Amino acid sequence: MPAYATNMRMKFPIVALTLEIITIILFGVFVVYDDGKSHGHKPHSNETHHDENPMDLYPMFQDVHVMIFIGFGFLMTFLKRYGFSSVGINLLLAAFGLQWGLLTQGIWHLDDGKIKVSIFKIINADFSTATVLISFGAVLGKTSPVQLLIMTILEITIFSINEHLVATVLEANDVGASMIIHAYGAYFGLAVARVLYRPGLRNGHENDGSVYHSDLFAMIGTVFLWMFWPSFNSAIADPGFTQLTAVINTYLSLAACVLSAYAISSLVEHKGKLDMVHIQNATLAGGVAVGTCADMNIGPFGAMLIGLVAGIISTLGFKYLTPILASNLGIQDTCGVHNLHGMPGILGGLAGIVAVALGKKEGGNAAMQAAALASSLGFALVGGAITGLIMKLPFWGQPPDQNCFDDSIYWEVPEEEEENEESLAHGDHSKNKAEV
């Protein structure tokens, strides 16, 4: 086992401040306020429609913002000793990521050599951070803040290339981003997790689990995500009836998904009991899976059918597939992002191909939808593997196996918790915080 230097005192401040200073300089060179007089290319045709009032999209932006910071942050607090990191590092990565996303997405659509910031662009910047927060779930508990900042830069940069390819070059439809955010973020994270595989965690870890109140905290994230998902899937849809369609389809897909997730959870668990892991995650799969078709005329029943299937495959994934990935493929997926974002993301991409082939979207092209799905998966797997190799370098301060899933290696933890820890350890030398 290599000895990792986990003291962050110099590494973390240097990396964080250097990245922020570089970002500020780039903003100084490239970024201006949107004056409403843009002549450049639009990332999505719909930006032009929001000229009436530049603040029209602000409520949608706020909803997406809540999802990124409360939804994703609290969804990951289920681990018994990792709540500070889940919510705290989520805030760090999203705050840096949205700045970087604004630059990397904006660079494709310069207007007189400048990136003009509008509500539409900051919504898209928030979207770019969602990919990182999804991937964060796959490596939760096993990475340092410095490693995760490195992942953020690389993942959002690659995301921006794929998004440009899908939206502008292929002209594929993916309004709720099943392919470019969910499938991409999940498979990127799984590729990173595979490269960072820890044989020492093969038989589990005492802190890789929940307690009663940590599962309750995670439900806060679930409910916020569930409530605001219609905004996520409709935020960049064309205003008017198209946007309304996206809201309704998402709303109904999520509702149907809850029923199938609960039903399958009861079906596969001991004595028909419900499993909190399924309820926290699989109930959201309908939002992921309906994303690509959200603005298409698939009919309310079509949206509900997608949600029903998503809830089933997500729950079955948590129950049966996650252990197989861990034992046979060496993919230790802490949050089960494959089940919430990966498979439902692919389901969404496939549903989009079928819907476009059936003529549910004017001007759609089924072959381009398929190419968009393939591109998103390809960039995710290759990009994630390369990013994982960079993150694996020994000087980023990753935690040793025995200190995984434990806040106290990177956070000041209140004393009461420290005492519990000592009693848990029974004088066990694996808790030698002082020497770390």
C-alpha positions as CSV (number, residue, x, y, z in Angstrom):
1,M,0.0,0.0,0.0
2,P,1.7,3.3,-1.0
3,A,1.9,5.9,1.7
4,Y,-0.2,8.8,0.6
5,A,0.6,12.3,1.9
6,T,-2.9,13.5,2.7
7,N,-2.0,16.8,4.3
8,M,-3.8,19.4,2.2
9,R,-2.2,22.5,3.7
10,M,-0.1,23.4,0.6
11,K,-1.5,21.3,-2.1
12,F,-5.2,22.3,-1.9
13,P,-4.8,26.1,-1.5
14,I,-2.2,26.2,-4.3
15,V,-4.3,24.2,-6.7
16,A,-7.6,26.0,-5.8
17,L,-6.2,29.5,-6.0
18,T,-4.2,28.9,-9.1
19,L,-7.3,27.6,-10.9
20,E,-9.4,30.5,-9.7
21,I,-6.8,33.1,-10.7
22,I,-6.4,31.6,-14.2
23,T,-10.2,31.5,-14.5
24,I,-10.5,35.2,-13.5
25,I,-7.8,36.2,-16.1
26,L,-9.7,34.3,-18.8
27,F,-12.9,36.0,-17.7
28,G,-11.1,39.3,-18.0
29,V,-10.1,38.5,-21.6
30,F,-13.3,36.8,-22.9
31,V,-16.4,37.5,-20.8
32,V,-18.8,40.4,-21.0
33,Y,-22.5,40.9,-20.1
34,D,-25.1,40.0,-22.7
35,D,-26.4,43.2,-24.3
36,G,-29.1,41.4,-26.2
37,K,-27.5,42.4,-29.5
38,S,-25.8,39.2,-30.3
39,H,-24.8,38.3,-33.9
40,G,-22.9,35.1,-33.3
41,H,-24.0,31.5,-33.5
42,K,-26.4,30.2,-31.0
43,P,-25.6,27.1,-28.9
44,H,-29.2,26.2,-29.2
45,S,-31.7,27.8,-31.5
46,N,-33.9,28.8,-28.6
47,E,-31.7,31.5,-27.2
48,T,-33.1,34.0,-29.5
49,H,-36.6,33.6,-28.1
50,H,-35.6,35.1,-24.8
51,D,-34.8,38.5,-26.1
52,E,-38.1,40.0,-24.8
53,N,-37.0,40.0,-21.2
54,P,-33.5,38.9,-20.4
55,M,-34.8,37.7,-17.0
56,D,-37.6,35.4,-18.4
57,L,-35.5,32.3,-17.6
58,Y,-34.5,33.3,-14.1
59,P,-37.0,31.1,-12.3
60,M,-35.8,28.1,-14.4
61,F,-32.2,29.0,-13.5
62,Q,-33.0,29.1,-9.8
63,D,-34.7,25.6,-10.0
64,V,-31.6,24.2,-11.7
65,H,-29.4,25.9,-9.2
66,V,-31.3,24.3,-6.3
67,M,-30.9,20.9,-7.9
68,I,-27.1,21.3,-8.3
69,F,-26.4,22.6,-4.8
70,I,-29.1,21.1,-2.6
71,G,-30.3,18.1,-4.7
72,F,-27.0,16.6,-5.7
73,G,-25.3,17.7,-2.5
74,F,-27.7,16.0,-0.1
75,L,-28.4,13.0,-2.3
76,M,-24.8,11.9,-1.5
77,T,-25.0,12.3,2.3
78,F,-26.2,8.7,2.9
79,L,-22.7,7.6,4.0
80,K,-22.5,7.6,7.8
81,R,-19.2,9.5,8.2
82,Y,-19.0,11.4,5.0
83,G,-21.7,14.1,5.1
84,F,-19.4,17.1,5.3
85,S,-17.6,16.0,2.2
86,S,-20.8,15.1,0.3
87,V,-22.4,18.5,0.7
88,G,-19.2,20.5,1.1
89,I,-17.1,19.2,-1.8
90,N,-20.3,19.3,-3.9
91,L,-20.4,23.0,-3.3
92,L,-16.7,23.4,-4.1
93,L,-16.8,21.4,-7.4
94,A,-20.0,23.1,-8.6
95,A,-18.8,26.6,-7.8
96,F,-15.6,26.0,-9.7
97,G,-17.3,24.0,-12.4
98,L,-19.9,26.6,-13.4
99,Q,-17.1,29.2,-14.0
100,W,-15.1,26.7,-16.1
101,G,-18.2,25.6,-17.9
102,L,-19.1,29.1,-18.8
103,L,-15.7,29.4,-20.5
104,T,-15.5,26.1,-22.2
105,Q,-19.0,26.2,-23.6
106,G,-18.9,29.8,-24.5
107,I,-15.7,29.5,-26.5
108,W,-17.6,27.7,-29.2
109,H,-20.0,30.5,-29.6
110,L,-18.0,33.7,-29.4
111,D,-19.7,36.9,-30.4
112,D,-17.2,39.6,-31.6
113,G,-14.6,37.5,-29.8
114,K,-16.5,37.6,-26.5
115,I,-18.6,35.3,-24.4
116,K,-21.8,37.2,-23.6
117,V,-23.2,36.0,-20.3
118,S,-27.0,35.5,-20.2
119,I,-29.3,33.5,-18.0
120,F,-29.4,30.9,-20.8
121,K,-25.6,30.6,-20.6
122,I,-25.5,30.3,-16.8
123,I,-28.1,27.6,-16.9
124,N,-25.9,25.7,-19.4
125,A,-22.9,26.3,-17.2
126,D,-24.8,24.8,-14.3
127,F,-25.7,21.8,-16.5
128,S,-22.0,21.3,-17.2
129,T,-21.3,20.9,-13.5
130,A,-24.0,18.3,-13.2
131,T,-21.7,15.9,-15.2
132,V,-19.0,16.3,-12.5
133,L,-21.4,15.8,-9.6
134,I,-22.7,12.6,-11.2
135,S,-19.1,11.3,-11.6
136,F,-18.3,12.4,-8.1
137,G,-20.9,9.9,-6.9
138,A,-19.1,7.0,-8.5
139,V,-15.8,7.8,-6.6
140,L,-17.4,9.2,-3.5
141,G,-15.3,8.6,-0.4
142,K,-12.2,7.5,-2.2
143,T,-10.7,10.7,-3.6
144,S,-9.2,13.9,-2.3
145,P,-10.5,17.5,-2.9
146,V,-7.5,18.1,-5.1
147,Q,-8.1,15.0,-7.3
148,L,-11.7,16.1,-7.7
149,L,-10.7,19.6,-8.8
150,I,-8.5,18.0,-11.5
151,M,-11.5,15.8,-12.5
152,T,-13.7,18.9,-12.7
153,I,-11.4,20.8,-15.2
154,L,-11.0,17.7,-17.5
155,E,-14.5,16.5,-17.4
156,I,-16.1,19.8,-18.2
157,T,-13.7,20.5,-20.9
158,I,-14.4,17.1,-22.6
159,F,-18.2,17.6,-21.9
160,S,-18.1,20.9,-23.8
161,I,-16.5,19.3,-26.8
162,N,-19.1,16.5,-26.8
163,E,-22.0,18.9,-26.2
164,H,-20.9,21.1,-29.2
165,L,-20.6,18.0,-31.4
166,V,-24.1,16.7,-30.4
167,A,-26.0,20.0,-30.4
168,T,-24.3,21.9,-33.2
169,V,-22.6,19.4,-35.5
170,L,-25.0,16.4,-35.3
171,E,-28.0,18.7,-34.5
172,A,-29.4,15.9,-32.3
173,N,-32.2,16.6,-29.8
174,D,-31.4,16.1,-26.2
175,V,-33.3,18.8,-24.4
176,G,-33.1,17.2,-20.9
177,A,-29.6,15.9,-21.6
178,S,-30.2,12.2,-20.9
179,M,-27.2,11.5,-23.2
180,I,-24.9,14.5,-22.9
181,I,-25.2,14.9,-19.1
182,H,-26.5,11.7,-17.4
183,A,-25.1,9.0,-19.6
184,Y,-21.8,11.0,-20.1
185,G,-21.4,11.8,-16.4
186,A,-22.2,8.3,-15.3
187,Y,-19.8,6.5,-17.6
188,F,-17.1,9.1,-17.2
189,G,-17.3,8.4,-13.4
190,L,-17.4,4.7,-13.9
191,A,-14.3,4.8,-16.1
192,V,-12.5,6.9,-13.4
193,A,-13.6,4.5,-10.7
194,R,-12.3,1.6,-12.7
195,V,-8.8,3.2,-13.1
196,L,-8.8,4.1,-9.4
197,Y,-9.8,0.6,-8.3
198,R,-8.8,-0.2,-4.8
199,P,-8.3,-4.0,-4.2
200,G,-8.2,-3.2,-0.4
201,L,-11.9,-2.3,-0.5
202,R,-12.9,-5.4,-2.3
203,N,-14.6,-6.8,0.8
204,G,-16.2,-3.5,1.7
205,H,-15.3,-0.9,4.3
206,E,-16.9,-0.3,7.8
207,N,-17.8,3.3,6.8
208,D,-19.2,2.5,3.4
209,G,-22.8,2.4,4.7
210,S,-25.5,4.5,6.1
211,V,-27.1,5.1,9.5
212,Y,-30.7,6.2,10.1
213,H,-30.2,9.9,10.1
214,S,-27.7,9.9,7.1
215,D,-30.4,8.2,5.0
216,L,-32.9,10.8,6.0
217,F,-30.5,13.6,5.0
218,A,-30.1,11.9,1.6
219,M,-33.9,12.0,1.1
220,I,-33.7,15.8,1.3
221,G,-31.6,15.7,-1.9
222,T,-34.0,13.2,-3.5
223,V,-37.1,15.3,-2.8
224,F,-35.5,18.5,-4.1
225,L,-34.3,16.8,-7.2
226,W,-37.7,15.2,-7.8
227,M,-39.6,18.4,-7.4
228,F,-37.4,20.5,-9.6
229,W,-36.6,18.0,-12.4
230,P,-39.3,19.3,-14.7
231,S,-37.3,22.6,-14.8
232,F,-34.1,20.8,-15.5
233,N,-35.6,19.0,-18.5
234,S,-37.4,22.1,-19.9
235,A,-35.0,25.0,-19.0
236,I,-33.5,25.2,-22.5
237,A,-36.6,24.0,-24.5
238,D,-38.2,26.5,-26.9
239,P,-40.5,28.7,-24.9
240,G,-44.3,28.2,-25.1
241,F,-45.9,24.9,-25.8
242,T,-42.6,23.0,-26.4
243,Q,-41.4,24.0,-22.9
244,L,-44.8,23.1,-21.4
245,T,-44.6,19.7,-23.1
246,A,-41.2,19.1,-21.5
247,V,-42.5,20.1,-18.0
248,I,-45.6,17.8,-18.3
249,N,-43.7,14.8,-19.7
250,T,-41.1,15.0,-16.9
251,Y,-43.7,15.5,-14.2
252,L,-45.6,12.4,-15.4
253,S,-42.5,10.3,-16.0
254,L,-41.3,11.0,-12.5
255,A,-44.6,10.1,-10.9
256,A,-44.9,6.8,-12.7
257,C,-41.3,6.0,-11.9
258,V,-41.9,6.3,-8.1
259,L,-44.6,3.6,-8.3
260,S,-42.5,1.2,-10.2
261,A,-39.4,1.8,-8.1
262,Y,-41.3,1.2,-4.8
263,A,-43.0,-1.9,-6.3
264,I,-39.8,-3.5,-7.5
265,S,-37.9,-2.6,-4.3
266,S,-40.6,-4.4,-2.2
267,L,-40.5,-7.3,-4.7
268,V,-36.8,-8.0,-4.4
269,E,-36.1,-7.2,-0.8
270,H,-36.4,-9.4,2.3
271,K,-40.0,-9.9,3.4
272,G,-41.2,-7.3,0.9
273,K,-39.6,-4.4,2.8
274,L,-38.6,-1.1,1.0
275,D,-34.9,-0.3,0.7
276,M,-34.0,3.3,1.3
277,V,-31.2,3.1,-1.4
278,H,-33.8,2.4,-4.1
279,I,-36.2,5.1,-2.8
280,Q,-33.4,7.7,-2.7
281,N,-32.2,7.0,-6.2
282,A,-34.5,4.9,-8.5
283,T,-37.4,7.3,-7.9
284,L,-35.5,9.9,-9.9
285,A,-34.7,7.6,-12.9
286,G,-37.8,8.8,-14.7
287,G,-36.5,12.3,-14.8
288,V,-33.2,11.1,-16.4
289,A,-34.8,8.7,-18.9
290,V,-37.4,11.1,-20.3
291,G,-34.8,13.8,-20.8
292,T,-34.1,13.3,-24.5
293,C,-37.8,13.1,-25.5
294,A,-39.0,15.6,-22.9
295,D,-40.0,18.2,-25.5
296,M,-41.2,15.7,-28.1
297,N,-44.9,14.8,-28.7
298,I,-44.7,11.4,-27.1
299,G,-48.0,11.7,-25.4
300,P,-48.6,11.7,-21.6
301,F,-48.8,7.9,-21.6
302,G,-45.5,7.7,-23.5
303,A,-43.8,9.7,-20.8
304,M,-45.3,7.5,-18.1
305,L,-44.2,4.4,-19.9
306,I,-40.6,5.7,-20.0
307,G,-40.8,6.5,-16.2
308,L,-42.2,3.1,-15.4
309,V,-39.4,1.3,-17.2
310,A,-36.8,3.6,-15.8
311,G,-37.9,2.9,-12.2
312,I,-37.7,-0.9,-12.9
313,I,-34.3,-1.0,-14.4
314,S,-32.8,1.4,-11.9
315,T,-34.1,-0.6,-8.9
316,L,-33.0,-3.9,-10.4
317,G,-29.6,-2.3,-11.1
318,F,-29.1,-1.4,-7.5
319,K,-30.1,-4.8,-6.3
320,Y,-28.3,-7.1,-8.8
321,L,-25.9,-5.1,-11.1
322,T,-23.9,-3.0,-8.7
323,P,-22.5,-6.0,-6.9
324,I,-21.6,-7.6,-10.2
325,L,-19.8,-4.5,-11.5
326,A,-17.8,-4.4,-8.2
327,S,-16.8,-8.0,-8.0
328,N,-16.3,-8.9,-11.7
329,L,-15.3,-5.6,-13.4
330,G,-13.6,-3.8,-10.5
331,I,-15.9,-0.8,-10.7
332,Q,-16.6,0.3,-7.1
333,D,-19.5,2.7,-7.7
334,T,-20.2,4.2,-4.3
335,C,-23.5,5.9,-5.1
336,G,-24.7,3.5,-7.8
337,V,-24.6,6.3,-10.5
338,H,-24.8,3.5,-13.1
339,N,-28.3,2.8,-11.9
340,L,-29.6,6.3,-11.6
341,H,-27.8,8.1,-14.5
342,G,-26.1,5.5,-16.6
343,M,-28.7,3.0,-17.6
344,P,-31.6,5.5,-17.5
345,G,-29.5,7.8,-19.6
346,I,-29.0,5.2,-22.2
347,L,-32.7,4.4,-22.0
348,G,-33.4,8.1,-22.6
349,G,-31.1,8.1,-25.6
350,L,-32.8,5.0,-27.1
351,A,-36.2,6.4,-26.4
352,G,-35.1,9.6,-28.3
353,I,-34.0,7.5,-31.3
354,V,-37.4,5.7,-31.4
355,A,-39.4,8.9,-30.9
356,V,-37.6,10.7,-33.7
357,A,-37.9,7.7,-36.0
358,L,-41.7,7.7,-35.3
359,G,-41.8,11.4,-36.3
360,K,-42.5,12.7,-32.8
361,K,-40.1,15.6,-33.3
362,E,-40.1,17.9,-36.4
363,G,-36.8,17.9,-38.2
364,G,-35.3,15.2,-36.1
365,N,-33.0,12.5,-37.5
366,A,-32.8,9.1,-35.8
367,A,-29.3,8.4,-37.1
368,M,-28.0,11.6,-35.6
369,Q,-29.7,10.7,-32.3
370,A,-27.9,7.4,-32.3
371,A,-24.6,9.1,-33.2
372,A,-25.2,11.5,-30.3
373,L,-25.6,8.6,-27.8
374,A,-22.5,6.9,-29.2
375,S,-20.5,10.1,-29.0
376,S,-21.5,10.8,-25.4
377,L,-20.5,7.2,-24.3
378,G,-17.3,7.3,-26.3
379,F,-16.1,10.6,-24.9
380,A,-17.2,9.5,-21.4
381,L,-15.3,6.2,-21.4
382,V,-12.1,7.4,-23.1
383,G,-12.1,10.8,-21.3
384,G,-12.8,9.1,-17.9
385,A,-10.1,6.6,-18.4
386,I,-7.5,9.3,-19.2
387,T,-8.8,11.5,-16.3
388,G,-8.5,8.5,-14.0
389,L,-4.9,7.9,-14.9
390,I,-4.1,11.6,-14.2
391,M,-6.0,11.4,-10.9
392,K,-4.1,8.3,-10.0
393,L,-0.7,10.2,-9.8
394,P,0.4,9.7,-6.1
395,F,0.8,13.4,-5.2
396,W,-2.8,14.5,-5.2
397,G,-3.3,13.5,-1.6
398,Q,-5.8,10.6,-2.1
399,P,-6.9,8.8,1.2
400,P,-5.4,5.5,2.1
401,D,-7.9,2.6,2.1
402,Q,-8.5,2.6,5.8
403,N,-9.4,6.3,5.8
404,C,-11.9,6.2,2.9
405,F,-15.5,7.2,3.4
406,D,-14.3,9.3,6.4
407,D,-14.6,13.1,6.7
408,S,-12.0,13.5,9.4
409,I,-9.1,13.0,7.0
410,Y,-9.9,16.3,5.2
411,W,-12.3,18.1,7.6
412,E,-12.3,19.4,11.2
413,V,-14.9,17.1,12.7
414,P,-16.7,18.1,16.0
415,E,-15.2,16.4,19.1
416,E,-18.3,14.2,19.9
417,E,-17.8,12.5,16.5
418,E,-14.1,12.1,17.2
419,E,-14.8,10.3,20.5
420,N,-17.3,7.9,18.8
421,E,-14.6,7.2,16.3
422,E,-12.1,6.3,19.0
423,S,-14.5,3.9,20.6
424,L,-15.4,2.4,17.3
425,A,-11.7,1.9,16.6
426,H,-11.1,0.0,19.8
427,G,-7.6,1.3,19.8
428,D,-7.3,0.2,16.2
429,H,-4.2,1.7,14.6
430,S,-6.1,2.4,11.4
431,K,-7.4,5.6,12.9
432,N,-4.1,7.2,13.5
433,K,-5.2,10.7,12.4
434,A,-2.3,12.4,14.2
435,E,0.3,10.8,12.0
436,V,-1.6,11.4,8.8
